[in-house]
Amino acid sequence: MKKILYFSILALAGVMLASCEPVVIQGPAETAPISSGELQSAFHIDGQYADAACTQSQSDGNYIKYHTSPAQTVQVFNYKSDGSKNILSTGASGVFNITPRRGADSVQPFGVSTINQDASVVSFESTVTVYVPADLDPAVKVLTGESGAKAWKWNPINGSTWGNAGYIGDAGHGANVAAGEIPGLWWGCLPEQLETEQVAHSGGTVYGYGDPNAYMVFNEDGECISYKADGTQIAKGTYSLNNYDPDCTDGYHYGTLVTTDAPILFPFIINTGGSRANEFDVVYVDPNNLSLVCANGQGAWSWGECTWWRFKNASDPDAALAGSGERAWTYYPMNGSTWGNAGYIGDAGHGANLAAGEVPGLWWGCEPEQLETEQIAHSGGVAYGYGSSDAYMVFNSVDGTVTSYDGSGNQIATSPYAVENFDWTAPGGYKMGDLTTAGGSGILFPFVINTGGTVATNYEIVYMDGNLLTLICANGQAAWSWGECTWWRFQPKR
């Protein structure tokens, strides 16, 4: 302990100086290291609340207010699914939030730690009882997702997303419905055509459905609401998915979707001059894809004219990556490329059609088969097995990992992953969020271009929906610098 000597010298006017004994004044005492038990005694929960501002008291509130006495800077934390620490709050007082997934245990663990002056770390673990929404009925959850509200957009395949077909209504139709095929398909059109050359089907009225970015939202309150691309509401009604059968045991029906007030996107029955549909055969549904048919009174195998719709998940990143638990993705070559380089933009105004798979600032790209042949220098000269159109990666939301495999199913690499800052409306028109990995990367061919084998662990989600994933690794480039970045494009493995 440092000691400071203060010598007091008294000067007496007109007389001699008199000396006194030195007085030793000690500086502030060092704080003794505290134990785990002492830290726990100093940590106090002031209450639980339903809101972050702590204005609505709730006995099992998800927002927990705390303070320490004596004041001590602490870190409140819990753990992510991959085992990494998730910091909830830091400070001598504050508020932390614990909001578990639906159906989870209401008693949730958390930890508190602090650093002593001797650099030792001390912590304790405790639990708190918080509100957990009851798990949704499967027939609701498949449409609304874990959050209880999900946006769905048009899903054009082979140039069509709505049209007519010969009604089958029974098994043996020969369509690969999981790939979006429609039983008995005759004809279809793109969203942009619905309220132009096909406007007669809506009775000649333009409502706002005819835009690829129009969407509808199913929520856990039993509401379906359709919106224009700018978020203006078009129609609102109720819905129920009746007789939901995820295994499609009869070979045709996944269920029957019944609505009121025709709230789905472009709810018009074809060639009826504006009649609206409120009852649909669900010919396919999973957390990412929804295909509907309105029989409009036709009998099974009558081949009478019916109307069909095809939609995809727009707003649920967990379902997009991992489905209802795990989901496989593979390369998505467009115009001869699935991985390559670009000039980094990182901001709006890039002019790329992200939903169509375009890459902002694209310079160059190659096919999967080129990755470990003429482009092998980018992986440090090592062929791991990524260089095949049959290679794939699996996102697993249960354990929070992404794992890559070669075309024969042999594991190449695995890592934890997390989606952060996700906003499906892509604010600023550039990216929807961030995808991070830890301790390496389970992403297919995860190498930063022209670096001799550097593995990317931070990716920008330039675009993601139920059927497309486009990533960019900026690798330190500044927005609009046009510095070299790396891009990837993937699609679900069928």
Protein Blocks (a to p, Z undefined) as FASTA:
>chain_A
ZZdddddddddehiacddddddddddddddddddfklmmmmpccfbdcfbfnlpagcfkb
cbdcdddddddddddddddfkopacdfbgcjbdcddddddehiafbdcdddddddfkopa
cdddddddddddddddfklmmmnomnopacdddddeehiabdcdddfkpghkopafknop
aehiabdcdfklmmmmmmmmnnopafhlacfkbccdddfkopacdddfkopafbdcdddd
ehiafkomnomagbdcddehilaghibcehkoopacfbdcdfbdcfkbccdddfkhpaeh
klpacdddddddfklmklmmnonmpacdddddeehiabdcdddfkpghkopafknopaeh
iabdcdfklmmmmmmmmnoopafhlacfkbccdddfknopacdddfkopafbdcddddeh
iafklgghlagbdcddehiafbehibcehkoopacfbdcdfbacfkbccdddekopaehk
lpacddddddddZZ
